[in-house]
Amino acid sequence: MDFDLIVFDWDGTLMDSEARIVSSMRAAFIELGAEPPPPAAVRDVIGLGLDEAIHRLWPAAGRERRGEVMTRYRRHFLVSDDTPTPLFDGAAELVRELHDAGRLLGVATGKSRRGLDEALIASGLAALFHATRCADETFSKPHPAMLEALMDELGVAASRTLMIGDTEYDMELARNAGAAAVAVGYGAHAPERLLAHEPLACVMSVAELGDWLRALPAAVAAT
């Protein structure tokens, strides 16, 4: 078993942003005079595209109302909410190690392009990823389009692609695209929920993820 392309989810997998997501989403609802969703409900939709997430949280809202929530959520998350969003311990080092070892690296995320680009720059990891896809550029997870676009761009077959994520949407994305998956149990969804999708492994820390990846055969240098 080996993989030429390793694709990471962002929120809950590399970045510990759950608290800001929950805070920003609830604030957006409150601003509109709507009942804010419980924190557990917000955590449940982390990983989906923003419009799909809001639709699940507020199924009675029409497109215009969802758009108002989206606008307010983005303002809170990107501008006004100062809840810290650090990378998980060891995440930056692991990404650099994989890059230096010749792995092709990608990101498939429910974040917007603006949100991901800002996070990549702030984290110092922007130059280490060979391709990225966001939910406002294609279909939301678990539709396979996001992962298929990355594989097409980088010329890697599904059988040589590994998706790493913290939600069942990441596991379903991988399956729908014909790729393998590894779950991380320290993010938004509980390990038992992830294990129901039969990933190759479910790790409980970045350190454990690194150990699992280092056990793979050496990569052919990325071109």
N, C-alpha and C positions, 0 to 999 in steps of 0.2 A: 504493500500500500504506500503510495506516494502522491504528492500533489504539487503541481506547478504553480497554481494560483490559490492564494489564501485570501478570502474575503471576510472582513470584519464588519459586523454591525458597529454602530458608534455608541449611542446612549445605552448605558447599562452594561456594555461590553468592554469598551476602552475608557469611557468617561463616566464618572459618577454624577450624573445629572438628574437623577430621579427626583430629588427634593425640589429643584427649581422647576422642573416640568409640572409637578403636582401643584406647587404654589402658583405658578403662572396661569395654569389652566383654571384653577379655582378663582383666581382674581379676575380673569376674563369673564367668567359667568356672573360674578358678583357685580361687575361694572354694568352689565346689561340688565340687572335686576332679576336674574334667573337663579334658581337654586343651584349652588355649586355642587358638583358631583363629589361623592366621598373620595378620599385619597386612594382607597383600594381600587375604585373604579377607574381612576386616572392611571394608576400603575398598570392596570389590566390592558389598556390600549396603547401603552408605550411601545413603539416599534412600527405602528401603523402610520400611514400618511396622515397629515393633520386633518384634512377634511373627513376622511374615513373615521378617525378617532373621535372627532366631535359628533359625527353622525351617530356613532355607537353610544356616546355619552348623553346625547340629546336627540333621540330619534324623531321627536315631533317637530324639530326645527327645520324650516325650509332652507334652501340654498343661500338665500340672502342673509338669514339669521346666522347660519353657520359661518358665512363670510365675515360677519361682524365679530364673532367669537375668534376666528382665526387672526383677524387684524389685531385684536386686543391681546391675544395670547402671544403673538410674535413680538409686540411692543414690550410686554412684560419680560419675556424670556431673553430678548436680545438687548434691551435697554434698561428697564427700570428695576428688575428683580436682581438683587445682588447676592442671592443664595450661591455659595461657592459651587463650582462644577469642575473639580480637579480630575485629572486622569487617575485611574486606579493605580495603586502602588505597583510599580514594575511594568506598567503598560507601555510607556514610551521606550523603555529599554528593550522590551520584547519586540516591538515593531522594528526598532533599529537593528536588532540582532537578525531578524528574519530577512530584512532588506539586505544587510551585509552578506548574508548567507546565499543570496541569489534568488530568493523567492519573489515571484510576482505578487504584489499586494494590492488589494482593492478595498473599497468601502461600499456597502449597500445599506442605506439608512432611511428611516422615515423622516429625517430632518429635511428642511428646505435647503436649497443650494446656498443661500446666503448664510444660513445657520451653520452648515457644515464647513463652508469656506472660512468663516470666522473662527470656528473651533479648531480647524487644522492649522491656521496661522498662529492662534494663541498657544496651541500645544507644541508648536515647532515641528510637527510631523508632516506638513504639507508635501515636502519634497520626497517623502519615503513611499508614497502610494502611487502606483502606476495608473490607476483609473478609479473613479468614484461615480456613484449614481445616487440620486436623491429622489424622494417621493414626489416632488413637484416637477420631475422630469419624465416620469413614466408611471406605470400603475403602482399602486401601493402593495406592499407585502400583504398576503403571501403569493400574489401573482408572480410568476417566474420572470417577467420582463426585465426587472432590475438586474437580476443575476445573469440572465441571458445576454443582456447588453454588455456587461463587463466581460463575459467570456468571449463574445464576438470581437470586442475591441482589442482584447489582448491575445486572441487566437489560441485559446485554451479550451479543450474539450471538457464537457461536464464531468466525465470520469476522472479528470485530473484537477478538479476544483473542490475546495473545502470552504464551507460557510461556517463562521463562528458567531454565535449570538446568544442573547440572554432571554429571548422570548419564543413562544411557540410559533409566532409568525416567521421567525428566522428559520426554524426547523422545517416548517411547511414550505417556505420559499425554496430551500435547498432541495427538498423532495420534489417539488413541482418542476424544478429546473433540471432534475436528474443528477444533482451534485450530492456530495457527502456533507455531513454536518457534525459539529461539536458544540455542545451546549455549555454555557457558563451559568452556574447556579447561584452566583452572587449578585445578579441583577434584578430585573423587574418580576420575572416569573419564577415560581418555586421549582426546585429540582424535580419533584414528582410530576409536575405538569410537563416539563421538558422531556423527561425520560419516557413519557407516553409516546413520544414521536421517534423513539429508538435511535438517538444519535450515536455516533461512534464512541463518544464519551461524554460525561457531564462532570466538569471540573468545578472546584469550589473556590479557586483563587487564580489570579494571574500567574503566580508562581507555579501552580499545578498545571495550568495551561501551557506554560513554557516547557515544563518537563515533558508533557505529552508531545508537543511539537518537535522537541529535540530528538525524540525517539524515532522520528520519521527518517527515511533515507536522505542523504544529502541532496540538495537541489542542484539542478543544472543552472548555471549562471543565467540570470535574466538578461535579455537583450533589448 
